[in-house]
């Protein structure tokens, strides 16, 4: 078997993906299964996939325009015989040539009742999961079609997947019996991630035929789940693959798999922020309580309070609720300061103890910028050292972004989406180049004027989880109105957040009320 130390995606449709998988997993094979599916998913896909996985040979999908590519792949494999399923648009000889040809049966016991793809294409998802669990030479819940002679009984009895296979079959045309062959005894140590995309069935079958581990995932992102990360790390040398267009192509998958292999997990597990967790944060500055609850006590006490506050939310969430600190890193100031930007920048070294103590306690950290006359990007780059910590994200507070001639508290500040996009581009690049888990990228807003051209925000960076934090205070009714206005027209890729004010809210919502009365349930909650 081939594969080893590579990271690739098999995509582009069932036909091209199947050919790429065959090339990756098999240096050669004496036989192959060929499925004709000129109009997409074939009713015979289940039978073909089970045959390939059970016999230990690749499955090639013949769809529109791939006749020559299938022929070339059979030549590369050195395949002398084929098991064919489905009906090609033309003649089989255009793709399989003069090879011994056996028609795969359509009526093996259990196939129509278990797979039933002819009447229910939606069954492809459960089918893929079942094929993913198959060992070569075994049957499990998806039976191998009865296309062999004596060896089928051995397969059904659960012979070891590495045992050589001799296959023979009856056919109405091409050959009386499938010539004897010996399946490759080598087993790949590769792993394949797959969703329930029907176009991936052939790739899954070929991977299982080669002995690869197949992991079915709900989210097409290798960073999303702790168990997926562990599996990938156990197959680091054997090769890491994914099946389907949802993984975003080779470049995207390679970058994300690199994070899964090499970066630490976030508090709460996994390496993507949402939807794998919700966060509850204390907001403020370490200098004291005038800027928020975070500074009303010492560092250790603040971390403990954040953990206790997050625990109060857990009974009302199916996701883990992770404690967080949102630290005002640059503070809007009444005077211009030495640099004239009306923003006091906290020295990075003063925040390192907080960041490292939070890391040890399983607490996430968000650095909040109030830039005055500076730009958000100019301030963000000052804290590059801190943003290289895996558990540290960034927040932009446009209330405190001044235009020339403006002063704080004389008006509500604002920022254009173009400036926000400059920051997200830089932060995504830093995260990618540093091989870090996904980061929180938060935008504070309580008035529509605060983010101009909000519909032009770039939310496409997979390195960032963009959150819009609705900061309004007042009565529950007033806050709900702000929540509704802020969410109107919000891009679906943005995760909504909510703030509770100890003093300004009348009354402040309880954790239960925050998670049961605010709709949709916020992903990030902060306390000021």
NUSE-169405 format. One record per residue (C-alpha): residue in one letter; x, y, z. Coordinates in pm, whole numbers, padded with zeros to 5 digits, always signed. Each point is the difference from the previous one (the first is absolute). Example, Ala and Ser with C-alpha at 12.3 -4.5 7.8 and 13.67 -1.06 7.14 Angstrom:
2
A+01230-00450+00780S+00137+00344-00066
end
This chain:
528
X+00000+00000+00000X+00110+00355-00064X-00055+00316+00215X+00221+00129+00277X+00080+00339+00142X-00226+00189-00238X-00310+00210+00050X-00251+00016-00284X-00367+00043-00080X-00184-00225-00242X-00259+00235-00151X-00138+00126-00328X-00288-00249-00022X-00038-00375+00036X+00197-00092-00314X+00313+00215+00042X+00006-00062+00375X-00012-00377-00045X+00288+00009-00246X+00213+00213+00231X-00069-00234+00292X+00095-00305-00204X+00326+00167-00101X+00079+00097+00361X-00080-00331+00166X+00098-00260-00260X+00334-00035-00179X-00156-00290-00187X-00297-00232+00015X-00081-00314-00201X-00368+00094-00013X-00231+00297+00056X-00367+00079+00037X-00134+00246-00258X-00330+00178+00061X-00169+00174-00291X-00187+00307+00125X-00039+00232-00300X-00277+00202+00165X+00144+00021+00350X-00071-00241+00285X-00081-00348-00127X-00251-00237+00154X+00283-00254+00004X+00238+00220+00200X-00055-00196+00320X+00066-00337-00158X+00310+00129-00175X+00139+00162+00314X-00059-00310+00213X+00161-00219-00268X+00314+00215-00017X+00038+00035+00377X-00061-00371+00055X+00229-00125-00277X+00285+00238+00072X+00008+00165-00343X-00062+00361-00114X-00333+00137-00119X+00006+00226-00306X-00305+00209-00089X-00066+00044-00369X-00194+00322-00048X-00040+00241-00288X+00330+00059-00177X+00223-00225+00210X+00016-00304-00230X+00362+00059-00099X+00106+00083+00356X-00155-00324+00130X+00178-00191-00277X+00330+00167+00086X-00042-00080+00370X-00074-00366-00072X+00318-00008-00211X+00202+00159+00283X-00137-00251+00249X+00079-00290-00229X-00355-00126+00051X-00074-00311-00203X-00367-00028+00091X-00288+00217+00114X-00329-00036+00184X-00246+00239-00165X-00311+00166+00139X-00248+00234-00161X-00056+00085-00364X+00252+00219-00184X-00116+00258-00251X+00183-00191-00273X+00175-00335-00012X+00202-00137+00291X+00296-00059-00230X+00066+00377-00021X+00115-00003+00359X+00088-00358+00096X+00132-00118-00336X+00040-00373-00053X+00044-00090+00365X-00190-00289+00149X-00331+00150+00099X-00251-00127+00255X-00334+00163+00071X-00046+00066+00371X-00328-00147+00129X-00281+00231+00099X-00193-00246+00217X+00240-00120+00270X-00187-00066+00322X-00066+00318+00190X+00122+00254-00258X-00332+00141-00112X-00142+00011+00351X+00310+00145+00166X+00114+00245-00267X-00308+00065-00217X+00181+00275-00190X-00226-00035-00300X-00296+00145+00189X+00176+00191+00276X+00321+00185-00094X-00003+00149+00351X+00103-00346+00122X+00347+00071-00138X+00104+00167+00326X-00064-00303+00224X+00147-00216-00276X+00330+00188+00008X+00023-00040+00376X-00057-00374-00035X+00259-00036-00276X+00243+00202+00211X-00028-00265+00272X+00056-00296-00232X+00315-00206+00016X+00123-00157-00321X-00142-00350-00015X-00275+00056+00257X-00367+00083-00036X-00130+00185+00309X-00340+00158-00066X+00065+00059-00369X+00052-00343-00157X+00267-00059-00263X-00178-00105-00322X+00009-00370-00078X+00240+00030-00292X+00257-00246+00128X+00009-00373+00016X+00152-00173+00303X+00167+00312+00132X-00328+00183+00064X-00076-00239+00284X+00337+00081+00153X-00068+00372-00038X-00339-00027+00167X+00160-00192+00283X+00224+00299+00066X+00336-00111-00139X+00279+00243+00086X-00003+00301-00232X+00358-00064-00106X-00075-00356-00123X+00047-00054-00373X-00322-00015-00199X-00089-00220-00295X-00311+00122-00179X-00215-00167-00260X-00347+00090-00131X-00264-00082-00255X-00091+00257-00261X-00225+00014-00303X+00276+00161-00209X+00373+00071-00019X+00124-00299+00205X-00152-00307+00158X+00180+00051+00326X+00214+00272+00153X+00361-00122-00038X+00182-00090+00316X+00192+00287+00162X+00183+00074+00320X-00081+00329+00169X+00293+00207+00126X+00092-00115+00350X+00159+00333+00097X-00211+00232+00211X+00029+00375-00006X+00023+00191+00327X-00185+00295-00151X-00317+00158+00132X-00288+00144-00204X-00248+00256+00131X-00342-00013-00166X-00342+00155+00033X-00323-00164-00114X+00038+00151-00347X-00126-00264-00248X+00275+00096-00245X+00255-00128+00254X-00125-00361+00015X+00255-00129-00252X+00288+00175+00176X-00107-00149+00334X-00023-00347-00154X+00344+00025-00159X+00153+00126+00323X-00147-00291+00195X+00114-00242-00272X+00354+00127+00054X-00029-00036+00376X-00020+00371+00081X-00189+00111+00308X-00308+00200-00096X-00134+00257+00246X-00347+00138-00066X-00029+00365+00106X-00293+00236+00040X+00210+00309-00077X+00232+00004-00301X+00287+00146+00200X+00276-00214+00156X+00042+00256+00282X-00356-00024+00128X-00002-00309+00224X+00244-00131+00256X-00043-00362-00102X+00070+00086-00365X+00316+00185+00104X+00116-00305+00198X-00065-00230-00295X+00189+00223-00242X+00299+00014+00232X+00005-00380+00023X+00021-00019-00382X+00251+00283-00047X+00245-00218-00196X-00258-00201-00189X-00174+00278-00189X-00301+00220+00070X-00280+00035-00254X-00350+00139-00029X-00288-00079-00233X-00230+00262-00150X-00025+00362-00109X-00105+00113+00350X+00362-00014+00119X+00089+00298-00219X+00270-00149-00222X+00359-00107+00059X+00139+00335+00119X-00270+00062+00258X+00003-00357+00128X+00378-00016+00020X+00010+00318+00209X-00275-00120+00233X+00151-00347+00032X+00332+00165+00084X-00171+00175+00290X-00163-00324+00112X+00335-00176+00000X+00212+00269+00161X-00202+00257+00197X-00139-00035+00352X-00373-00027+00051X-00212+00286+00128X-00153+00005+00348X-00296-00235-00030X+00163-00217-00269X+00048+00019-00374X+00161+00281-00196X-00300+00187-00141X-00178+00245+00228X-00367-00044-00087X-00230-00194-00002X+00202-00233+00220X-00033+00222+00307X-00159+00316+00138X+00199+00255+00198X-00075+00212+00306X+00248+00280+00071X+00085+00263+00257X+00071+00339-00163X+00233+00271+00127X+00359+00106+00061X+00238-00136+00263X+00061+00351+00138X-00328+00016+00192X-00377-00032+00007X-00092+00329-00168X+00021-00164-00346X-00177-00323+00082X-00032-00298+00232X+00325-00159-00115X+00204+00260+00194X-00202-00007+00322X+00222-00270+00148X+00342-00153-00057X+00104-00222-00289X-00058-00336+00170X-00335+00116+00141X-00112+00128-00343X+00083-00331-00162X-00190-00188+00269X-00299+00235-00037X-00001-00054-00377X-00008-00375+00054X-00280+00024+00255X-00204+00228-00226X+00038-00235-00297X-00108-00295+00213X-00332+00173+00068X-00078-00020-00373X+00085-00365-00053X-00340-00142+00106X-00163+00195-00282X+00243-00094-00279X+00059-00323-00189X+00344+00133-00098X+00284+00040+00251X+00002+00349+00152X+00356+00128+00014X+00109+00284+00234X+00175+00299-00159X+00157+00335+00079X-00051+00298-00230X+00285+00234+00091X-00015+00363-00112X+00349+00017-00146X-00008+00355-00133X-00218+00237+00203X-00177+00306-00142X+00140+00308+00177X-00113+00359+00056X+00344+00136-00088X+00204-00054-00316X+00294-00164+00172X+00357+00007-00125X-00095-00139-00339X-00307+00219-00038X-00246-00282-00072X-00225+00030+00309X+00063-00365+00086X+00214-00141+00280X+00176-00317-00110X+00068-00261+00268X+00353-00139-00023X-00014-00355-00139X+00226-00132+00274X-00252+00117+00260X-00264-00230-00149X+00213-00312-00039X-00057-00115+00362X-00376+00022-00055X+00017-00186-00329X+00217-00278+00136X-00202-00040+00320X-00317-00019-00210X+00157-00266-00220X+00087-00215+00301X-00357+00035+00129X-00168-00088-00332X-00124+00356-00052X-00014+00174-00339X+00123+00361-00038X-00120+00276-00235X+00203+00320-00040X-00228+00301-00043X+00117+00308-00196X-00129+00356+00052X+00225+00180-00251X-00105+00366+00007X+00169+00172-00296X+00222-00301-00071X-00116-00272-00236X-00102-00342+00122X+00274-00162-00207X+00273+00228+00135X-00101-00097+00352X-00052-00370-00072X+00351-00050-00135X+00142+00134+00329X-00142-00309+00168X+00115-00258-00255X+00205-00170+00272X-00312-00052+00210X-00219-00103-00293X+00238-00285-00073X-00127-00171+00314X-00244-00270-00119X-00274+00100+00245X+00003+00376-00070X-00245+00178-00233X-00065+00363-00096X-00290+00245+00039X-00052+00333-00177X-00209+00257+00190X-00102+00257-00259X-00181+00216+00259X+00348+00131+00078X+00131+00042-00357X+00033+00374-00065X+00009+00194-00325X+00233+00303-00021X-00130+00281+00220X-00224-00227+00209X+00034-00065+00374X-00131-00283+00214X-00350+00028+00149X-00094+00285-00233X-00136-00248-00252X-00012-00375-00061X+00308-00110-00191X-00012-00202-00318X+00210-00202-00243X-00040-00100-00362X-00013-00366-00099X+00312+00055-00209X+00207+00072+00313X-00146-00301+00178X+00088-00215-00302X+00361+00116+00017X+00018-00129+00356X-00171-00330-00077X+00233-00057-00296X+00304+00062+00220X-00129-00208+00292X-00098-00290-00226X+00346+00006-00156X+00168+00006+00341X-00215-00292+00115X+00070-00198-00316X+00374+00068-00012X+00041-00078+00369X-00204-00325-00030X-00246+00102+00270X-00355-00108+00082X-00285+00214-00126X-00030+00335+00182X-00291+00206+00125X-00024+00322-00203X-00261+00212+00175X-00169+00320-00116X-00178+00209+00263X-00313+00184-00113X-00313+00150+00152X-00084+00256-00269X-00018-00061-00375X+00221+00301-00070X+00292-00159+00186X+00097-00232-00288X-00047+00163-00337X-00063-00229-00300X-00036-00295+00234X-00127-00217-00283X+00348+00024-00154X+00176-00166+00294X+00223-00284-00112X-00117-00305+00195X+00171-00258-00220X+00316-00060+00205X-00020-00351+00143X+00270+00100+00249X-00247+00234+00175X-00335-00039+00175X-00160+00341-00055X-00238+00106+00276X-00220+00310+00017X-00039+00102+00363X-00320+00195+00072X+00098+00243+00277X-00325+00178+00077X-00105+00051+00363X-00328+00091+00169X-00321-00189+00062X-00044-00351-00138X-00235+00142-00263X+00251+00262-00110X+00277-00258-00019X-00217-00238-00203X-00076+00283-00242X+00372+00073-00040X+00061-00372-00047X-00258-00014-00276X+00129+00310-00178X+00363-00112+00015X-00085-00342-00142X-00207+00136-00288X+00191-00066-00321X+00287-00165+00184X+00196-00245-00211X-00085-00357+00102X+00370-00078+00050X+00016+00243+00295X-00059-00136+00352X-00215+00236+00212X+00114+00102+00350X-00170+00173+00294X+00113+00219+00292X-00146+00015+00350X+00064+00317+00204X+00006-00027+00378X-00092+00365+00057X-00160+00132-00321X-00246-00284-00064X-00333+00034+00182X-00015-00280+00093X+00292-00208-00130X-00105-00333-00147X+00090-00315+00190X+00202-00273-00176X-00321-00198-00049X-00179+00300-00149X+00296+00085-00223X+00000-00347-00151X-00376-00060-00009X-00146+00343-00078X+00257+00135-00246X-00066-00145-00344X+00212-00125-00160X+00202-00111+00298X+00320+00207+00000X+00334-00171-00053X+00210+00250+00194X-00126+00175+00316X+00201+00260+00186X-00052+00174+00334X+00087+00363+00062
end
